[in-house]
Amino acid sequence: MNHGRLFLLLLLTVVLLACAFACGKSSSSSSQPAIDDDNDTTDDDDDSSPADDDASPDDDDDTAPAWTAMNSGTTTNLNGVSGTSASDVFAVGYAGLILHYDGSAWSVQPSGTTAELNGVWADAAHDAFAVGTDTTTFVGVVLHYDGSSWSPMTSGVNSGLYGVWGTSASDVFVVGDLGVIVHYDGSAWSAMTGGSPTDYLSGVWGVSSTDVFAVGFDSAAVAGVILNYNGSSWSAMTSGSTANLESAWGSAAANVFVVGNSGAILSYNGSAWSAMTSGTGESLYGVWGSAATNVFAVGEAGLVEQYDGSAWAPMTAAATADLFGVWGSAADDVFAVGVAGTILHYSGN
């Protein structure tokens, strides 16, 4: 009896062990596809990794700021910028501040004045002009750089000066408050007849000595002012704008741009001015381009707009400060200056 029970017990044990072995093998076999799936998934991840890695730099490049901030070494407002090359750039501003960039760093140049400097134009490394307003007497200030130092010039102007441009060191135009326009012939400054006493002229630019544009605002007419000089006299043009016009630049006599308050951008085709769509309501203070299809406008809150020959579009800038001036030596070497010593550089990225 006991032997029979022992036999049955042994038989049951054998059956259970066989069942356990069979179930274990079945379970192991059924789990194998899951392992393959995991391996497939791992392979998928591995396959996608290079694509993800490749995408990351592209994404970074797409969102990288086109403009980068430069160390100006100052928190003083900068109003204007001009130069002769990538390693010879001047920026001017409040309290007589003049900065120079040598291609590596910005440094202060003694100006000998505490006047608010509003504009600068450079003809050569040894010939540059800066203009502004004496904040004590409110008379116009003109400085000249001879390659080693800045010195005051006698302009005979008793009102604030804002814009300066020329074709050479002996053919320079300066504009300012009360319709003032003065010209330098290489030896002396002389007043020109053209602006109205109610005109506040902010900018000047020309194609040649016989085709110059001055822009600003007529406080009596409450309209944007554009004057043109033909080599012998100044005459008023119809701007069709009520905005305060701040700056002008062009690539040719029949392709001139003017910018101003409330996002105003005007273009001249050689016969008439017309409004362009800027896509912004922010005021624009400066304009410069390297070609008719590559024009930059700068303004409030770090705004930078670029024109490609078809339309204006905003660019990504590295600042939120107001920008007052823009100039470049080439399409991939552009400088913008503004509030609190802001200087931005565009390298064509």
C-alpha positions as semicolon CSV with decimal commas, in nm:
position;residue;x (nm);y (nm);z (nm)
1;M;0,000;0,000;0,000
2;N;0,271;0,235;0,097
3;H;0,473;0,126;-0,205
4;G;0,181;0,196;-0,431
5;R;0,136;0,542;-0,293
6;L;0,508;0,603;-0,330
7;F;0,492;0,492;-0,693
8;L;0,197;0,720;-0,761
9;L;0,378;1,007;-0,592
10;L;0,688;0,953;-0,801
11;L;0,479;0,929;-1,116
12;L;0,300;1,254;-1,030
13;T;0,634;1,425;-0,967
14;V;0,764;1,316;-1,304
15;V;0,451;1,443;-1,477
16;L;0,473;1,778;-1,299
17;L;0,841;1,819;-1,389
18;A;0,770;1,737;-1,751
19;C;0,486;1,987;-1,759
20;A;0,698;2,254;-1,597
21;F;0,974;2,197;-1,851
22;A;0,730;2,212;-2,141
23;C;0,562;2,530;-2,011
24;G;0,895;2,696;-1,950
25;K;1,011;2,624;-2,303
26;S;0,682;2,751;-2,446
27;S;0,703;3,066;-2,237
28;S;1,061;3,123;-2,344
29;S;0,972;3,074;-2,710
30;S;0,672;3,306;-2,693
31;S;0,881;3,583;-2,535
32;Q;1,143;3,576;-2,811
33;P;0,951;3,802;-3,054
34;A;0,932;4,064;-2,780
35;I;1,310;4,053;-2,756
36;D;1,331;4,085;-3,135
37;D;1,088;4,379;-3,121
38;D;1,305;4,543;-2,859
39;N;1,607;4,487;-3,077
40;D;1,417;4,622;-3,377
41;T;1,315;4,922;-3,172
42;T;1,672;4,971;-3,064
43;D;1,778;4,950;-3,427
44;D;1,510;5,204;-3,517
45;D;1,638;5,435;-3,248
46;D;1,992;5,386;-3,369
47;D;1,883;5,450;-3,727
48;S;1,703;5,768;-3,626
49;S;1,985;5,901;-3,410
50;P;2,200;6,029;-3,696
51;A;1,895;6,202;-3,846
52;D;1,819;6,365;-3,513
53;D;2,181;6,464;-3,471
54;D;2,188;6,607;-3,823
55;A;1,867;6,798;-3,760
56;S;1,986;6,964;-3,443
57;P;2,258;7,183;-3,597
58;D;2,023;7,282;-3,880
59;D;1,757;7,382;-3,631
60;D;2,014;7,579;-3,434
61;D;2,134;7,753;-3,750
62;D;1,779;7,839;-3,852
63;T;1,705;8,004;-3,518
64;A;2,046;8,157;-3,452
65;P;2,038;8,537;-3,433
66;A;2,148;8,698;-3,758
67;W;2,281;8,994;-3,558
68;T;2,513;8,962;-3,261
69;A;2,592;9,210;-2,985
70;M;2,936;9,369;-2,968
71;N;3,112;9,501;-2,659
72;S;3,108;9,879;-2,695
73;G;3,251;9,942;-2,350
74;T;2,991;10,211;-2,280
75;T;2,629;10,260;-2,175
76;T;2,605;10,601;-2,344
77;N;2,352;10,635;-2,626
78;L;2,499;10,607;-2,975
79;N;2,325;10,795;-3,258
80;G;2,526;10,737;-3,574
81;V;2,775;10,505;-3,740
82;S;2,992;10,523;-4,052
83;G;3,327;10,403;-4,175
84;T;3,558;10,331;-4,465
85;S;3,624;9,958;-4,416
86;A;3,564;9,663;-4,185
87;S;3,856;9,780;-3,972
88;D;3,782;10,154;-3,974
89;V;3,440;10,231;-3,826
90;F;3,323;10,531;-3,621
91;A;3,023;10,555;-3,386
92;V;2,910;10,880;-3,220
93;G;2,667;10,968;-2,942
94;Y;2,580;11,164;-2,632
95;A;2,829;11,366;-2,426
96;G;3,069;11,398;-2,719
97;L;3,132;11,024;-2,729
98;I;3,323;10,893;-3,032
99;L;3,413;10,526;-3,063
100;H;3,641;10,368;-3,322
101;Y;3,652;10,004;-3,433
102;D;3,978;9,870;-3,572
103;G;3,848;9,530;-3,672
104;S;3,914;9,378;-3,330
105;A;3,772;9,606;-3,061
106;W;3,597;9,937;-3,000
107;S;3,788;10,215;-2,826
108;V;3,713;10,574;-2,725
109;Q;3,859;10,863;-2,922
110;P;3,880;11,203;-2,746
111;S;3,638;11,444;-2,913
112;G;3,714;11,759;-2,715
113;T;3,342;11,830;-2,673
114;T;3,047;11,733;-2,454
115;A;2,797;11,805;-2,730
116;E;2,540;11,549;-2,833
117;L;2,679;11,404;-3,154
118;N;2,404;11,288;-3,389
119;G;2,572;11,191;-3,712
120;V;2,904;11,084;-3,859
121;W;3,038;11,032;-4,211
122;A;3,381;10,905;-4,308
123;D;3,545;10,960;-4,645
124;A;3,882;10,807;-4,561
125;A;4,080;10,686;-4,262
126;H;4,220;11,039;-4,231
127;D;3,900;11,229;-4,319
128;A;3,581;11,198;-4,114
129;F;3,314;11,445;-4,000
130;A;3,085;11,434;-3,695
131;V;2,794;11,672;-3,631
132;G;2,568;11,748;-3,338
133;T;2,430;12,001;-3,093
134;D;2,588;12,181;-2,800
135;T;2,346;12,098;-2,518
136;T;2,431;12,422;-2,337
137;T;2,411;12,678;-2,617
138;F;2,206;12,464;-2,861
139;V;2,425;12,570;-3,152
140;G;2,550;12,333;-3,418
141;V;2,876;12,146;-3,370
142;V;3,098;12,010;-3,648
143;L;3,412;11,806;-3,581
144;H;3,678;11,687;-3,825
145;Y;3,910;11,388;-3,793
146;D;4,248;11,402;-3,968
147;G;4,359;11,049;-3,894
148;S;4,508;11,123;-3,556
149;S;4,268;11,353;-3,367
150;W;3,931;11,527;-3,377
151;S;3,909;11,907;-3,385
152;P;3,619;12,157;-3,399
153;M;3,528;12,338;-3,721
154;T;3,357;12,674;-3,760
155;S;3,023;12,604;-3,925
156;G;2,843;12,930;-3,846
157;V;2,530;12,733;-3,760
158;N;2,322;12,839;-3,460
159;S;2,087;12,541;-3,453
160;G;2,118;12,170;-3,395
161;L;2,276;11,950;-3,661
162;Y;2,174;11,589;-3,728
163;G;2,286;11,449;-4,061
164;V;2,610;11,454;-4,260
165;W;2,713;11,302;-4,593
166;G;2,951;11,382;-4,877
167;T;3,110;11,268;-5,199
168;S;3,459;11,363;-5,083
169;A;3,638;11,556;-4,810
170;S;3,585;11,872;-5,016
171;D;3,216;11,818;-5,088
172;V;3,023;11,761;-4,764
173;F;2,659;11,838;-4,680
174;V;2,517;11,884;-4,327
175;V;2,150;11,931;-4,230
176;G;1,967;12,025;-3,912
177;D;1,694;12,220;-3,732
178;L;1,514;12,519;-3,884
179;G;1,580;12,390;-4,236
180;V;1,955;12,445;-4,203
181;I;2,174;12,307;-4,483
182;V;2,544;12,387;-4,496
183;H;2,812;12,279;-4,741
184;Y;3,187;12,230;-4,703
185;D;3,411;12,281;-5,007
186;G;3,735;12,171;-4,847
187;S;3,821;12,509;-4,701
188;A;3,508;12,660;-4,541
189;W;3,144;12,595;-4,455
190;S;2,872;12,801;-4,622
191;A;2,495;12,816;-4,579
192;M;2,273;12,687;-4,857
193;T;1,921;12,805;-4,938
194;G;1,663;12,532;-4,952
195;G;1,502;12,431;-4,627
196;S;1,216;12,612;-4,458
197;P;1,244;12,752;-4,102
198;T;0,970;12,505;-4,007
199;D;1,170;12,211;-4,141
200;Y;1,358;11,983;-3,906
201;L;1,602;11,795;-4,123
202;S;1,736;11,467;-3,985
203;G;1,920;11,294;-4,265
204;V;2,108;11,356;-4,588
205;W;2,239;11,123;-4,858
206;G;2,321;11,153;-5,225
207;V;2,401;10,971;-5,545
208;S;2,649;11,237;-5,650
209;S;2,730;11,604;-5,587
210;T;2,447;11,695;-5,827
211;D;2,183;11,461;-5,683
212;V;2,146;11,489;-5,305
213;F;1,844;11,419;-5,081
214;A;1,768;11,575;-4,741
215;V;1,480;11,439;-4,530
216;G;1,293;11,547;-4,220
217;F;0,965;11,690;-4,098
218;D;0,774;12,011;-4,169
219;S;0,618;12,115;-3,838
220;A;0,384;12,365;-4,011
221;A;0,251;12,134;-4,280
222;V;0,271;11,831;-4,049
223;A;0,423;11,628;-4,328
224;G;0,739;11,445;-4,418
225;V;0,995;11,663;-4,597
226;I;1,215;11,553;-4,886
227;L;1,441;11,804;-5,056
228;N;1,657;11,740;-5,363
229;Y;1,973;11,920;-5,470
230;N;2,057;11,918;-5,841
231;G;2,400;12,074;-5,816
232;S;2,280;12,432;-5,820
233;S;1,970;12,458;-5,596
234;W;1,747;12,270;-5,354
235;S;1,381;12,203;-5,431
236;A;1,099;12,037;-5,238
237;M;0,965;11,700;-5,349
238;T;0,622;11,553;-5,275
239;S;0,673;11,284;-5,014
240;G;0,309;11,185;-4,977
241;S;0,381;11,105;-4,612
242;T;0,287;11,265;-4,281
243;A;0,564;11,080;-4,097
244;N;0,875;11,236;-3,954
245;L;1,135;11,113;-4,203
246;E;1,468;11,024;-4,045
247;S;1,717;10,877;-4,290
248;A;1,785;10,817;-4,660
249;W;1,998;10,579;-4,865
250;G;1,993;10,453;-5,221
251;S;2,173;10,231;-5,467
252;A;2,112;10,460;-5,766
253;A;1,934;10,780;-5,870
254;A;1,619;10,580;-5,946
255;N;1,634;10,359;-5,639
256;V;1,631;10,559;-5,316
257;F;1,484;10,461;-4,978
258;V;1,368;10,686;-4,692
259;V;1,254;10,566;-4,349
260;G;1,069;10,737;-4,066
261;N;0,827;10,724;-3,777
262;S;0,543;10,472;-3,748
263;G;0,713;10,224;-3,978
264;A;0,720;10,459;-4,275
265;I;0,933;10,348;-4,570
266;L;0,928;10,538;-4,899
267;S;1,096;10,451;-5,226
268;Y;1,190;10,672;-5,520
269;N;1,197;10,539;-5,876
270;G;1,351;10,844;-6,034
271;S;1,024;11,027;-6,090
272;A;0,802;10,988;-5,782
273;W;0,797;10,871;-5,421
274;S;0,568;10,588;-5,311
275;A;0,496;10,418;-4,980
276;M;0,623;10,066;-4,918
277;T;0,478;9,804;-4,685
278;S;0,712;9,775;-4,390
279;G;0,501;9,535;-4,185
280;T;0,563;9,733;-3,867
281;G;0,427;10,032;-3,679
282;E;0,754;10,092;-3,498
283;S;0,955;10,400;-3,588
284;L;1,255;10,349;-3,814
285;Y;1,559;10,575;-3,767
286;G;1,831;10,450;-3,999
287;V;1,867;10,289;-4,341
288;W;2,164;10,154;-4,538
289;G;2,219;9,889;-4,800
290;S;2,490;9,711;-4,993
291;A;2,271;9,679;-5,304
292;A;1,917;9,736;-5,429
293;T;1,833;9,384;-5,317
294;N;1,997;9,403;-4,974
295;V;1,879;9,700;-4,767
296;F;1,861;9,727;-4,388
297;A;1,638;9,956;-4,178
298;V;1,671;9,986;-3,799
299;G;1,446;10,137;-3,535
300;E;1,256;10,105;-3,209
301;A;1,299;9,814;-2,968
302;G;1,586;9,658;-3,159
303;L;1,387;9,632;-3,480
304;V;1,585;9,540;-3,792
305;E;1,412;9,500;-4,128
306;Q;1,572;9,372;-4,447
307;Y;1,464;9,432;-4,806
308;D;1,549;9,167;-5,064
309;G;1,433;9,355;-5,369
310;S;1,075;9,233;-5,335
311;A;0,957;9,285;-4,977
312;W;1,064;9,399;-4,631
313;A;1,087;9,139;-4,357
314;P;1,197;9,150;-3,991
315;M;1,530;8,998;-3,891
316;T;1,630;8,838;-3,562
317;A;1,838;9,086;-3,363
318;A;2,027;9,047;-3,039
319;A;1,887;9,360;-2,874
320;T;1,567;9,525;-2,755
321;A;1,712;9,876;-2,734
322;D;1,619;10,143;-2,988
323;L;1,860;10,149;-3,282
324;F;1,940;10,487;-3,440
325;G;2,201;10,424;-3,708
326;V;2,318;10,155;-3,949
327;W;2,614;10,128;-4,186
328;G;2,822;9,855;-4,341
329;S;3,137;9,799;-4,542
330;A;2,980;9,503;-4,726
331;A;2,672;9,280;-4,735
332;D;2,824;9,058;-4,465
333;D;2,973;9,333;-4,249
334;V;2,702;9,565;-4,114
335;F;2,690;9,764;-3,789
336;A;2,387;9,908;-3,603
337;V;2,408;10,139;-3,300
338;G;2,161;10,266;-3,042
339;V;2,053;10,323;-2,684
340;A;2,282;10,246;-2,389
341;G;2,589;10,181;-2,602
342;T;2,423;9,908;-2,806
343;I;2,626;9,795;-3,108
344;L;2,510;9,504;-3,321
345;H;2,702;9,334;-3,599
346;Y;2,569;9,135;-3,895
347;S;2,804;8,891;-4,062
348;G;2,567;8,760;-4,326
349;N;2,462;8,438;-4,144
